[in-house]
Amino acid sequence: MTGLVRKATLLVVLGLVAATSAIAGIPVPANCTIPTFVDLVACDGTGALPPAAKYKATVTVRDIGNFPVINATVSLSFCADFRIYSVIPGGTVVGSVFTNTALTDVNGQATVEISGAGNNSNGGSFGTNGLACVTWTANTVVLGTSNVAAYDEDGATIWPVQTLQGVQTADLTRFAQDKLALPPVYKPRSDFNHVSGLDTGDLTFFAQYKLALPAYNSNCGTLN
């Protein structure tokens, strides 16, 4: 009987090992990290992404054992409120939704470089206003969502016509309309300092892009 018990115990252990092995390497959302915000910035005067700007978003993918998942395909899909510049590597457009993909490294991390524009035409309520406007997936497993802020608030208002690109004075007007709208509604698209509200700190971030030298307020080519 003791031998049978040992065999049964061994089979159970082997079964658990097999089950754990089978799910190892599968992303587990609770063990993954995604950014709270994705910032869409403009380019500098040469059409390049500014090296000092906050234009990178990183996600970390881990499995059930909290180990990094290597070479996982990470995708982030933007809602139709935003358009992304065609110069951004790894990007594709399906219908009206832009998707960017990247592979995780040995640490289970993938970083994407992003630049784009928003669809804020008058500071009124439009679409999601950037709320939960990016959906992250890893190997088709949904990890969660991020808010989106766009310094070029109105560059995509008449997409695909390419005339309202870059950070302009009009974008400051759109921000002010978001901030002063009545009744007040939180709009992450204008929350540049990520403090869950629109305040003077957001103006400071805006000025860094509008007034910085060399300027980081130009367009990056064609909006997808």
Backbone torsions as a table, in degrees:
resi	resn	phi	psi	omega
1	MET	NA	-40.1	-179.9
2	THR	-61.5	-39.4	178.3
3	GLY	-63.3	-40.6	179.2
4	LEU	-64.7	-39.2	178.4
5	VAL	-63.1	-43.1	179.5
6	ARG	-62.8	-41.9	179.3
7	LYS	-64.0	-42.3	-179.9
8	ALA	-63.8	-42.0	178.6
9	THR	-63.0	-41.3	179.2
10	LEU	-62.5	-42.2	179.6
11	LEU	-63.3	-39.6	178.5
12	VAL	-63.9	-45.2	179.7
13	VAL	-61.3	-45.9	179.5
14	LEU	-62.0	-37.1	178.7
15	GLY	-65.4	-41.7	178.4
16	LEU	-65.7	-40.5	177.8
17	VAL	-61.3	-44.1	-180.0
18	ALA	-63.8	-41.8	-179.4
19	ALA	-65.3	-41.9	179.2
20	THR	-65.0	-40.9	179.1
21	SER	-63.6	-36.2	-177.2
22	ALA	-66.9	-31.7	-177.8
23	ILE	-101.5	-6.1	175.1
24	ALA	-64.1	139.8	-179.3
25	GLY	88.7	-5.7	175.9
26	ILE	-92.2	124.9	-178.3
27	PRO	-58.2	135.3	176.4
28	VAL	-116.6	111.3	-174.4
29	PRO	-50.4	-39.1	-177.6
30	ALA	-64.1	-23.8	-179.2
31	ASN	-98.6	-0.9	-178.2
32	CYS	-99.8	159.3	176.2
33	THR	-125.0	136.0	176.4
34	ILE	-131.0	155.8	-179.5
35	PRO	-70.7	147.6	175.4
36	THR	-69.0	-35.2	-179.7
37	PHE	-127.4	148.3	166.4
38	VAL	-116.6	123.1	-177.8
39	ASP	-99.6	127.4	174.2
40	LEU	-98.7	118.0	-177.9
41	VAL	-114.1	170.7	177.5
42	ALA	-96.3	-176.0	-179.1
43	CYS	-102.8	173.9	174.9
44	ASP	-88.5	-173.1	-175.0
45	GLY	-64.4	-16.8	180.0
46	THR	-94.5	-0.1	-177.9
47	GLY	84.8	13.3	180.0
48	ALA	-104.2	155.5	176.0
49	LEU	-70.9	132.3	-177.6
50	PRO	-67.1	126.6	-176.4
51	PRO	-63.0	-26.0	-177.5
52	ALA	-93.3	0.3	-174.9
53	ALA	-85.1	162.2	178.1
54	LYS	-88.4	75.4	-176.7
55	TYR	-115.0	4.4	-178.1
56	LYS	-106.6	139.0	176.2
57	ALA	-124.2	131.1	-176.1
58	THR	-120.3	137.9	175.2
59	VAL	-123.4	143.2	177.7
60	THR	-115.9	127.2	-174.7
61	VAL	-111.1	125.6	179.2
62	ARG	-131.3	158.5	-178.0
63	ASP	-100.0	-165.4	-174.9
64	ILE	-64.7	-26.4	177.9
65	GLY	-90.9	8.0	-178.3
66	ASN	66.6	23.8	176.1
67	PHE	-93.0	148.8	-179.8
68	PRO	-65.4	139.4	175.4
69	VAL	-94.5	114.3	-174.6
70	ILE	-91.2	142.9	178.6
71	ASN	60.8	29.1	173.5
72	ALA	-77.8	142.9	177.6
73	THR	-85.4	110.4	-179.5
74	VAL	-98.2	130.7	178.3
75	SER	-127.0	144.2	170.9
76	LEU	-128.9	126.1	-176.9
77	SER	-112.1	126.5	179.1
78	PHE	-89.7	144.9	172.9
79	CYS	-72.0	169.6	-173.1
80	ALA	-72.0	-1.8	177.6
81	ASP	-70.6	-15.1	-174.1
82	PHE	-131.1	149.8	175.3
83	ARG	-122.5	146.7	-176.2
84	ILE	-113.8	143.8	-179.0
85	TYR	-70.7	145.5	-174.9
86	SER	-68.8	-16.6	-178.7
87	VAL	-77.1	-10.5	-176.7
88	ILE	-73.5	125.2	-176.7
89	PRO	-68.1	145.2	174.7
90	GLY	83.4	5.6	-175.1
91	GLY	-93.9	143.9	173.5
92	THR	-138.0	160.6	178.3
93	VAL	-122.4	125.4	176.2
94	VAL	-117.5	111.1	-174.2
95	GLY	65.4	-123.7	178.8
96	SER	-103.5	7.0	-174.5
97	VAL	-107.7	127.9	177.5
98	PHE	-88.7	136.5	177.6
99	THR	-128.5	134.0	176.3
100	ASN	-116.4	137.6	-178.1
101	THR	-125.9	152.2	177.1
102	ALA	-157.1	160.7	178.1
103	LEU	-102.9	142.6	177.7
104	THR	-74.6	151.4	179.7
105	ASP	-93.4	-163.5	-177.1
106	VAL	-66.4	-18.8	177.5
107	ASN	-94.7	5.8	-178.9
108	GLY	75.5	18.4	-176.5
109	GLN	-109.0	145.4	174.3
110	ALA	-134.8	134.3	-179.9
111	THR	-120.6	133.0	179.1
112	VAL	-117.9	144.6	177.7
113	GLU	-101.8	129.6	-169.6
114	ILE	-134.6	137.7	170.5
115	SER	-145.0	140.9	-177.2
116	GLY	-172.7	-163.0	-175.5
117	ALA	-144.3	157.7	-179.2
118	GLY	-100.9	178.6	-177.1
119	ASN	-121.1	44.1	-180.0
120	ASN	-91.1	99.6	-174.0
121	SER	-86.8	-29.9	-176.2
122	ASN	-151.6	13.6	-178.9
123	GLY	80.1	-1.2	178.2
124	GLY	-82.3	-178.9	-179.4
125	SER	-76.6	120.8	177.4
126	PHE	-138.0	125.7	177.0
127	GLY	55.6	-133.7	-177.6
128	THR	-93.5	-8.3	-176.7
129	ASN	59.1	24.3	179.6
130	GLY	92.9	-5.4	-178.1
131	LEU	-73.8	121.5	178.8
132	ALA	49.3	43.3	-171.4
133	CYS	-92.2	-3.2	173.7
134	VAL	-120.1	130.0	175.1
135	THR	-109.5	126.2	179.7
136	TRP	-99.3	137.5	172.6
137	THR	-134.3	153.8	174.8
138	ALA	-135.0	115.5	-175.4
139	ASN	52.3	42.7	177.6
140	THR	75.4	-2.4	176.3
141	VAL	-85.6	123.7	-179.4
142	VAL	-73.7	123.0	-178.1
143	LEU	-93.3	-28.1	-178.9
144	GLY	148.2	-167.0	-176.9
145	THR	-129.8	158.3	176.2
146	SER	-128.1	152.1	170.7
147	ASN	-77.1	160.9	179.6
148	VAL	-126.4	132.1	172.2
149	ALA	-116.9	138.3	-177.6
150	ALA	-127.9	119.1	179.1
151	TYR	-69.2	-37.1	173.0
152	ASP	-85.5	84.4	-169.5
153	GLU	-64.9	-34.7	-171.9
154	ASP	-117.9	12.7	-175.9
155	GLY	-62.7	-23.0	-177.2
156	ALA	-104.7	12.2	-175.1
157	THR	-66.2	-30.2	179.3
158	ILE	-120.5	27.5	175.6
159	TRP	-54.9	141.0	9.9
160	PRO	-91.0	7.6	175.8
161	VAL	-66.1	127.8	-171.9
162	GLN	-98.9	75.6	-179.6
163	THR	-126.4	-27.5	-176.9
164	LEU	-105.1	70.6	-176.7
165	GLN	-113.9	150.8	179.3
166	GLY	87.0	170.5	-178.2
167	VAL	-89.5	117.0	-175.5
168	GLN	-122.9	174.8	177.4
169	THR	-59.7	-33.5	179.5
170	ALA	-59.9	-30.6	179.8
171	ASP	-67.4	-33.9	175.4
172	LEU	-64.7	-37.4	176.7
173	THR	-62.9	-42.5	179.2
174	ARG	-62.8	-40.5	177.3
175	PHE	-60.8	-46.6	-178.9
176	ALA	-60.9	-37.6	178.4
177	GLN	-65.9	-38.3	175.9
178	ASP	-63.3	-43.3	-175.3
179	LYS	-70.1	-36.9	-172.4
180	LEU	-98.5	2.3	-176.4
181	ALA	-60.9	141.6	175.5
182	LEU	-123.9	131.0	-3.6
183	PRO	-67.9	151.9	-177.9
184	PRO	-65.9	130.7	178.0
185	VAL	-131.8	127.6	-179.1
186	TYR	-67.0	127.1	-179.5
187	LYS	-124.0	98.6	-178.7
188	PRO	-56.1	-25.2	-177.6
189	ARG	-59.2	-22.0	179.6
190	SER	-109.9	7.3	-178.2
191	ASP	-92.2	79.5	-172.9
192	PHE	-75.8	-23.2	177.9
193	ASN	-101.1	4.1	169.0
194	HIS	60.9	41.8	179.9
195	VAL	-110.1	20.8	176.2
196	SER	62.3	35.4	175.9
197	GLY	-172.1	161.9	178.5
198	LEU	-102.1	118.3	-175.6
199	ASP	-143.6	-173.6	-178.3
200	THR	-66.1	-24.3	176.9
201	GLY	-61.3	-33.7	177.4
202	ASP	-65.0	-34.8	178.3
203	LEU	-64.3	-35.5	178.8
204	THR	-62.8	-45.6	178.0
205	PHE	-62.8	-42.0	179.8
206	PHE	-60.3	-44.5	-178.4
207	ALA	-63.0	-32.5	179.5
208	GLN	-61.8	-32.3	179.4
209	TYR	-88.7	-35.7	-177.9
210	LYS	-76.0	-36.8	-171.2
211	LEU	-109.6	-5.3	-175.5
212	ALA	-63.5	149.4	176.0
213	LEU	-120.1	127.7	-7.0
214	PRO	-64.6	152.5	-173.6
215	ALA	-60.5	138.5	175.5
216	TYR	-111.0	34.7	-171.8
217	ASN	-117.1	12.4	-176.6
218	SER	-89.6	170.3	175.4
219	ASN	-80.8	164.0	-178.8
220	CYS	-112.1	25.0	179.8
221	GLY	113.5	-125.4	-175.1
222	THR	-108.2	134.3	177.3
223	LEU	-80.0	132.1	175.3
224	ASN	-74.4	NA	NA
